[in-house]
């Protein structure tokens, strides 16, 4: 007699990854489509490039800064509700931007709606993924945030098609509906903790002591005072002044070089292609070489790619920049949450990621807007590009500084990865 084995069910953590992927795809895909709307908004509102760029900067400031609130809320109440609310707010913000009759109304609709929406969904979704994995955390995190890369590949060309067919206002209405329907439905896949299903990370049997016991990790107050957190925060603050400049200004820059708008918007898709590859490939590599070392490499890679942008003069060289930049930008986004989990444990991981991203929020508020105003004065992007190179190199140097594990971190978790 032979005993028939029951089929093994897929590890539920991968469904959580799928939900986080969809949330980042819809939220950031819609947000990073903004560059496709810059030219139309400049014409419709008779506005400068710097003032139009402020729309994106306000949204970016909110969606990175809001993580300091939504991260702890996700740790306490669960991520699913916050991600669902975020998708609804993002869709509503896009729709209201399409109805705006002045640039000030766009600031309010897009800045608040998309900013609050992505802020509600991003950190809770990414934080939830960290708890479901240990050995493959970098890879799982990379897949989850690769939604940003795929969204950047798909949504800007879709936005360009919608703008050509419907005009920029109705294009925003259509995109808002897509975000609510698709993003809201897939948010239901997200769950906070594998222990709720009687599982451990990676699908392993849970540790007996862990079931019903405290979640491992150190208090937020201890973590944020540690040298390791301060180093990560400083690096995030410095690099963010340049990281998001291409997402606003690459398409206008290409148009300035004589590229047709319908072709120029594909450069954002090229960033998305590179970003997706970076998140999938570099996240897994980081698990093997050490995630902190990989983080340093991402900063250096972004700086090198921006040097290509500084000398680019046509579509081909701009495409090379977009692909290279996407790879290292995607790797940065994938590796950073895993470094936080490695450093401080899982108990408050969403809250700590949220606090860390307030550093990125400030740079996002200033960087793209400042680049726009510099362009308005000089009619050149060279100074903003070189400044972006410099801040990424400084960020890499900061992460190279010695960063011992916090004193309260259990020895088993105090691994400098």
C-alpha positions as CSV (number, residue, x, y, z in Angstrom):
1,X,0.0,0.0,0.0
2,X,1.3,3.4,-0.9
3,X,0.2,6.6,0.8
4,X,-0.7,9.4,-1.5
5,X,1.0,12.7,-0.5
6,X,-1.3,15.7,-0.2
7,X,-0.3,18.5,-2.5
8,X,1.7,21.2,-0.8
9,X,0.0,24.6,-0.6
10,X,1.9,27.6,-1.8
11,X,3.5,29.7,1.0
12,X,1.1,32.5,1.7
13,X,3.9,35.0,2.0
14,X,4.0,35.0,-1.8
15,X,0.4,36.2,-1.9
16,X,1.4,39.0,0.4
17,X,4.2,39.9,-2.0
18,X,1.7,39.9,-4.9
19,X,-0.5,42.3,-3.0
20,X,2.4,44.6,-2.2
21,X,3.5,44.4,-5.9
22,X,0.1,45.5,-7.1
23,X,-0.1,48.4,-4.6
24,X,3.3,49.7,-5.6
25,X,2.5,49.1,-9.3
26,X,-0.7,51.2,-9.2
27,X,0.4,53.9,-6.7
28,X,3.9,54.7,-8.0
29,X,3.0,53.9,-11.6
30,X,0.3,56.6,-11.5
31,X,2.6,59.0,-9.6
32,X,5.6,58.5,-11.9
33,X,3.4,59.1,-14.9
34,X,3.5,62.8,-13.9
35,X,6.3,63.6,-16.3
36,X,4.0,62.8,-19.2
37,X,1.6,65.6,-18.0
38,X,4.2,68.3,-17.5
39,X,4.1,69.8,-21.0
40,X,0.3,69.9,-21.1
41,X,0.1,71.5,-17.7
42,X,2.7,74.1,-18.6
43,X,0.6,75.0,-21.7
44,X,-2.8,74.9,-20.1
45,X,-1.9,76.9,-17.0
46,X,0.8,79.1,-18.6
47,X,3.2,78.0,-15.8
48,X,6.9,77.7,-15.5
49,X,8.6,74.3,-15.3
50,X,9.6,74.8,-11.7
51,X,6.1,75.6,-10.6
52,X,4.7,72.5,-12.4
53,X,7.4,70.4,-10.9
54,X,6.2,71.4,-7.4
55,X,3.1,69.3,-8.0
56,X,5.2,66.1,-8.0
57,X,7.4,67.3,-5.2
58,X,4.5,68.0,-2.9
59,X,3.1,64.5,-3.5
60,X,6.5,62.9,-3.0
61,X,7.0,64.8,0.2
62,X,3.7,63.5,1.5
63,X,4.0,59.9,0.4
64,X,7.4,59.4,1.9
65,X,6.8,61.6,4.9
66,X,3.5,60.0,5.8
67,X,5.2,56.7,6.5
68,X,6.1,57.9,9.9
69,X,2.4,57.8,10.7
70,X,1.2,54.9,8.6
71,X,4.1,52.6,9.5
72,X,3.3,52.5,13.2
73,X,-0.4,52.2,12.4
74,X,0.3,49.2,10.3
75,X,2.4,47.6,13.0
76,X,-0.6,48.0,15.4
77,X,-3.7,47.5,13.3
78,X,-2.5,45.6,10.3
79,X,-1.5,46.7,6.8
80,X,-4.5,45.7,4.7
81,X,-6.8,48.5,5.7
82,X,-4.2,51.2,5.2
83,X,-3.3,49.9,1.7
84,X,-6.9,49.7,0.7
85,X,-7.5,53.3,1.9
86,X,-4.3,54.4,0.1
87,X,-5.6,53.0,-3.3
88,X,-8.9,54.9,-2.9
89,X,-7.2,58.1,-2.0
90,X,-4.7,57.8,-4.9
91,X,-7.5,57.3,-7.4
92,X,-9.5,60.2,-6.0
93,X,-6.5,62.5,-6.1
94,X,-5.9,61.7,-9.8
95,X,-9.5,62.2,-10.6
96,X,-9.7,65.5,-8.8
97,X,-6.5,66.7,-10.5
98,X,-8.3,66.1,-13.8
99,X,-11.1,68.4,-12.7
100,X,-8.8,71.2,-11.5
101,X,-9.2,74.6,-13.0
102,X,-5.9,76.1,-11.7
103,X,-2.5,74.9,-10.8
104,X,-3.2,75.6,-7.2
105,X,-6.1,73.2,-7.4
106,X,-3.8,70.6,-8.9
107,X,-1.4,71.1,-6.0
108,X,-4.3,70.3,-3.6
109,X,-5.8,67.5,-5.6
110,X,-2.7,65.7,-6.8
111,X,-0.4,66.7,-4.0
112,X,-2.8,65.7,-1.2
113,X,-4.7,62.9,-2.9
114,X,-1.7,61.0,-4.5
115,X,0.6,62.0,-1.7
116,X,-1.7,60.7,1.1
117,X,-2.7,57.7,-1.0
118,X,0.7,56.4,-1.8
119,X,1.8,57.3,1.8
120,X,-0.9,55.1,3.2
121,X,-0.1,52.2,1.0
122,X,3.7,52.0,0.4
123,X,5.3,51.6,3.9
124,X,2.5,49.3,5.2
125,X,2.7,47.0,2.2
126,X,6.5,46.8,2.1
127,X,6.7,46.4,5.9
128,X,4.2,43.5,5.8
129,X,6.5,41.6,3.3
130,X,9.5,41.9,5.6
131,X,7.8,39.8,8.3
132,X,7.0,36.9,6.0
133,X,10.6,36.2,5.0
134,X,14.0,35.8,6.5
135,X,16.4,33.9,4.3
136,X,14.9,35.3,1.1
137,X,13.9,38.7,2.4
138,X,15.9,40.7,-0.1
139,X,14.5,38.7,-3.0
140,X,10.9,38.9,-1.7
141,X,11.3,42.6,-1.0
142,X,12.7,43.1,-4.5
143,X,9.7,41.4,-6.1
144,X,7.2,43.5,-4.0
145,X,8.8,46.8,-4.8
146,X,9.4,45.8,-8.5
147,X,5.8,46.9,-8.8
148,X,7.2,50.4,-8.9
149,X,9.4,49.5,-11.8
150,X,6.7,47.6,-13.8
151,X,4.3,50.5,-13.0
152,X,6.9,53.0,-14.3
153,X,7.2,50.8,-17.5
154,X,3.5,50.5,-18.1
155,X,1.7,53.6,-16.7
156,X,3.6,56.5,-18.4
157,X,3.1,55.1,-21.9
158,X,-0.5,54.4,-21.0
159,X,-0.9,58.0,-19.7
160,X,0.6,59.3,-23.0
161,X,-2.0,57.2,-25.0
162,X,-4.8,58.5,-22.8
163,X,-3.6,62.1,-23.1
164,X,-3.5,61.8,-26.9
165,X,-7.0,60.2,-27.1
166,X,-8.8,62.0,-24.3
167,X,-6.8,65.0,-23.2
168,X,-4.8,65.3,-20.0
169,X,-7.9,65.9,-17.8
170,X,-9.9,62.8,-18.8
171,X,-6.7,60.8,-18.8
172,X,-6.3,61.5,-15.1
173,X,-10.0,60.5,-14.6
174,X,-9.4,57.2,-16.3
175,X,-6.2,56.5,-14.4
176,X,-7.9,57.3,-11.1
177,X,-10.6,54.7,-11.8
178,X,-8.0,52.0,-12.7
179,X,-6.1,52.6,-9.4
180,X,-9.3,52.3,-7.3
181,X,-10.6,49.1,-9.0
182,X,-7.3,47.2,-9.5
183,X,-5.3,48.5,-6.5
184,X,-8.3,48.2,-4.1
185,X,-9.0,44.6,-5.1
186,X,-5.4,43.4,-4.8
187,X,-4.9,45.1,-1.4
188,X,-7.0,42.4,0.1
189,X,-4.1,39.9,-0.4
190,X,-2.0,41.7,2.2
191,X,-1.7,40.2,5.7
192,X,0.6,41.4,8.5
193,X,2.1,38.4,10.2
194,X,2.7,34.8,9.3
195,X,2.1,33.8,12.9
196,X,-1.6,34.5,12.3
197,X,-1.6,31.5,10.0
198,X,0.5,29.4,12.3
199,X,3.6,29.9,10.1
200,X,7.1,31.1,10.5
201,X,9.1,33.2,8.0
202,X,9.8,31.5,4.6
203,X,7.0,29.0,5.4
204,X,9.1,27.2,8.1
205,X,7.4,25.8,11.1
206,X,7.1,28.6,13.7
207,X,9.4,28.5,16.7
208,X,7.5,27.2,19.7
209,X,8.6,30.1,21.9
210,X,7.6,32.6,19.2
211,X,4.0,31.6,19.0
212,X,2.1,33.9,21.3
213,X,5.3,35.5,22.5
214,X,6.6,39.0,21.7
215,X,7.7,39.8,18.2
216,X,11.5,40.0,18.0
217,X,13.0,43.5,17.6
218,X,14.0,46.6,19.5
219,X,11.9,49.6,20.6
220,X,11.6,52.5,18.2
221,X,13.0,54.9,20.7
222,X,16.2,52.8,21.0
223,X,16.5,52.2,17.2
224,X,16.2,55.8,16.1
225,X,18.9,56.9,18.5
226,X,21.4,54.3,17.3
227,X,24.3,55.1,15.1
228,X,23.2,52.6,12.5
229,X,19.8,54.3,12.1
230,X,21.3,57.8,12.0
231,X,23.7,56.7,9.2
232,X,20.8,55.3,7.2
233,X,18.7,58.4,7.8
234,X,21.5,60.8,6.7
235,X,22.2,58.8,3.6
236,X,18.5,58.8,2.7
237,X,18.3,62.5,3.2
238,X,21.3,63.4,1.1
239,X,20.6,61.0,-1.8
240,X,16.9,62.1,-2.1
241,X,17.9,65.5,-3.4
242,X,18.8,63.9,-6.6
243,X,17.1,60.5,-6.8
244,X,13.7,61.7,-8.2
245,X,14.9,64.4,-10.5
246,X,14.8,62.1,-13.6
247,X,11.2,61.1,-12.8
248,X,10.0,64.7,-13.3
249,X,12.6,66.1,-15.8
250,X,13.8,63.3,-18.1
251,X,10.8,63.6,-20.5
252,X,11.0,67.4,-20.7
253,X,14.8,67.1,-21.1
254,X,14.4,64.7,-24.0
255,X,11.9,67.0,-25.7
256,X,14.4,69.8,-25.3
257,X,16.8,67.6,-27.3
258,X,14.4,67.2,-30.1
259,X,12.8,63.9,-29.2
260,X,9.1,63.7,-29.9
261,X,6.9,63.7,-26.8
262,X,5.3,60.3,-27.6
263,X,8.8,58.8,-27.8
264,X,10.2,60.8,-24.9
265,X,7.7,59.3,-22.5
266,X,9.1,55.9,-23.3
267,X,12.2,56.8,-21.5
268,X,10.3,56.5,-18.2
269,X,9.3,53.1,-19.4
270,X,13.1,52.4,-19.8
271,X,13.6,53.4,-16.2
272,X,10.8,51.0,-15.4
273,X,12.5,48.1,-17.3
274,X,15.8,48.7,-15.6
275,X,14.1,49.2,-12.2
276,X,12.3,45.9,-12.5
277,X,15.5,44.1,-13.4
278,X,17.3,45.7,-10.6
279,X,14.7,44.8,-8.0
280,X,14.5,41.1,-9.1
281,X,18.2,40.6,-9.7
282,X,20.0,42.9,-7.2
283,X,17.6,42.0,-4.3
284,X,18.7,38.3,-4.6
285,X,22.3,39.2,-5.0
286,X,22.1,41.4,-1.9
287,X,21.0,38.4,0.1
288,X,24.3,36.7,-0.9
289,X,26.9,39.5,-0.7
290,X,25.4,41.4,2.2
291,X,22.6,43.9,2.0
292,X,24.5,46.8,3.5
293,X,27.3,46.4,0.9
294,X,24.7,46.2,-1.8
295,X,23.1,49.5,-0.6
296,X,26.5,51.2,-1.0
297,X,26.8,49.8,-4.5
298,X,23.3,51.2,-5.4
299,X,24.3,54.7,-4.5
300,X,27.5,54.5,-6.5
301,X,25.6,53.0,-9.4
302,X,23.0,55.8,-9.5
303,X,25.8,58.3,-9.5
304,X,27.5,56.6,-12.4
305,X,24.3,56.5,-14.4
306,X,23.6,60.2,-13.8
307,X,27.1,60.9,-15.3
308,X,25.8,59.3,-18.5
309,X,22.8,61.7,-18.4
310,X,25.2,64.6,-18.0
311,X,26.8,63.9,-21.4
312,X,23.7,62.5,-23.2
313,X,22.7,64.4,-26.3
314,X,20.1,62.3,-28.0
315,X,17.5,59.5,-27.7
316,X,20.0,56.6,-27.7
317,X,22.2,58.0,-24.9
318,X,19.2,59.1,-22.9
319,X,17.8,55.5,-23.2
320,X,21.1,54.1,-21.9
321,X,21.0,56.4,-18.9
322,X,17.3,55.5,-18.2
323,X,18.1,51.7,-18.3
324,X,21.2,52.0,-16.1
325,X,19.6,54.4,-13.7
326,X,16.5,52.2,-13.4
327,X,18.6,49.2,-12.4
328,X,20.4,50.9,-9.5
329,X,17.4,52.9,-8.4
330,X,15.4,49.7,-8.3
331,X,18.1,48.0,-6.3
332,X,18.1,50.8,-3.8
333,X,14.4,50.6,-3.2
334,X,14.5,46.8,-2.8
335,X,17.5,46.7,-0.5
336,X,16.7,49.5,1.9
337,X,13.7,48.0,3.7
338,X,15.6,44.7,4.1
339,X,18.5,46.6,5.7
340,X,16.1,48.1,8.2
341,X,14.8,44.6,9.1
342,X,18.3,43.2,9.4
343,X,19.3,46.0,11.7
344,X,16.4,46.3,14.0
345,X,14.2,43.2,13.9
346,X,10.5,42.8,12.9
347,X,8.6,44.2,15.9
348,X,8.5,47.8,14.6
349,X,9.7,47.4,11.1
350,X,6.9,49.3,9.4
351,X,7.3,52.2,11.8
352,X,11.0,52.3,11.4
353,X,10.8,52.2,7.6
354,X,8.3,55.0,7.8
355,X,10.5,57.2,10.0
356,X,13.5,56.5,7.7
357,X,11.5,57.6,4.7
358,X,10.9,61.0,6.2
359,X,14.5,61.7,5.2
360,X,13.6,60.8,1.6
361,X,10.5,63.1,1.8
362,X,12.5,66.2,2.4
363,X,14.9,65.6,-0.5
364,X,11.9,64.8,-2.8
365,X,10.2,68.0,-1.9
366,X,13.3,70.1,-2.7
367,X,15.2,68.2,-5.4
368,X,12.8,68.1,-8.5
369,X,11.4,71.6,-7.8
370,X,14.9,73.1,-7.5
371,X,15.9,71.4,-10.7
372,X,12.9,72.9,-12.4
373,X,13.7,76.4,-11.2
374,X,17.4,76.1,-12.1
375,X,16.3,75.1,-15.6
376,X,14.0,78.1,-15.8
377,X,17.0,80.3,-15.1
378,X,19.8,78.6,-17.1
379,X,17.8,76.6,-19.7
380,X,20.0,73.6,-18.9
381,X,19.8,70.6,-16.6
382,X,23.6,70.2,-16.2
383,X,23.9,71.7,-12.8
384,X,21.0,69.6,-11.3
385,X,22.4,66.4,-12.8
386,X,25.9,67.0,-11.5
387,X,24.4,67.8,-8.1
388,X,22.6,64.5,-8.2
389,X,25.8,62.7,-8.9
390,X,27.5,64.4,-5.9
391,X,24.7,63.6,-3.4
392,X,24.7,59.9,-4.3
393,X,28.4,59.6,-3.8
394,X,28.1,61.4,-0.4
395,X,25.3,59.0,0.6
396,X,27.6,56.0,-0.3
397,X,30.4,57.4,1.8
398,X,28.0,57.9,4.8
399,X,26.8,54.2,4.7
400,X,30.5,53.1,4.6
401,X,30.9,54.6,8.1
402,X,31.1,52.1,11.0
403,X,27.7,51.2,12.3
404,X,27.6,48.8,15.3
405,X,24.3,47.0,16.0
406,X,22.1,48.7,18.7
407,X,22.8,47.5,22.2
408,X,19.3,46.0,22.7
409,X,19.5,43.9,19.5
410,X,19.6,40.2,20.3
411,X,22.9,38.6,19.3
412,X,21.1,36.3,16.8
413,X,19.8,39.3,14.9
414,X,22.8,41.6,15.2
415,X,24.2,40.6,11.9
416,X,25.9,43.3,9.8
417,X,24.6,42.2,6.4
